[in-house]
């Protein structure tokens, strides 16, 4: 469904990605792992057209994405939950969700409120009145309202309390059960092993390992060397 081949991305003269390749199939959950500063968010920005790669190939359903503006990539069916959540602070919960909505798909306000009951209770509150966990739920709901075929979560649970992290992963499991393709970036290897089918590990802008969940769970040396586990 999504394919990256030999993607290279730089910020000016500073190159960050060096030939990154990865694949995500339909109804598959894939994680992107690595320590801070290894190129995970730059990979996401390259996919979404926020930072244009200088080389390589990115395709979605065999349609080339590299070089397209971000809004066209979103319209192609990719939904982003960005690092830091970035909800609209001066819009209400309901307005945040409606602002990005695209009709003609399964995701509606009612479905988002069913997935995250806390948002339903706070739908008249402004974005800057929510807790960090509620903002993350809102960011996921906002992405779902675009009715994506692939959802990308950048730092899915960073800085959240354990109970909220559990709630976020519950929602990811539910979305997986419904057949949504997901690319998730997070540092919680244990939680990722419960929901993801396959994993890629980045080190200094290169994919240094890829494999399935049983392989990652069994490889303690890999987790220690590249993930700090």
Number of C-alpha atoms within 10 A of each C-alpha: 16 21 19 21 15 16 24 23 25 17 13 6 6 8 14 19 27 18 17 20 18 17 17 20 14 14 18 20 26 27 26 25 28 24 17 13 13 20 25 26 18 22 24 22 19 25 28 25 20 16 19 22 22 16 16 16 20 24 16 20 13 10 12 14 24 24 18 14 14 20 12 13 20 19 13 16 15 25 24 23 24 20 17 16 21 13 23 18 15 13 16 20 29 20 18 22 25 15 13 15 20 16 11 9 13 12 19 20 17 10 14 20 19 12 18 19 13 14 21 16 11 17 18 13 17 18 25 15 14 18 11 19 21 20 22 27 26 29 26 27 27 27 25 29 25 27 24 23 19 27 24 25 25 22 21 25 24 17 12 16 12 10 9 17 19 14 17 20 17 14 16 23 17 14 18 17 12 10 15 18 23 26 22 24 25 19 21 16 18 12 13 24 19 11 21 21 17 22 24 21 23 24 19 17 23 21 21 14 14 17 13 15 21 11 13 21 14 10 11 12 12 16 17 10 11 17 19 11 13
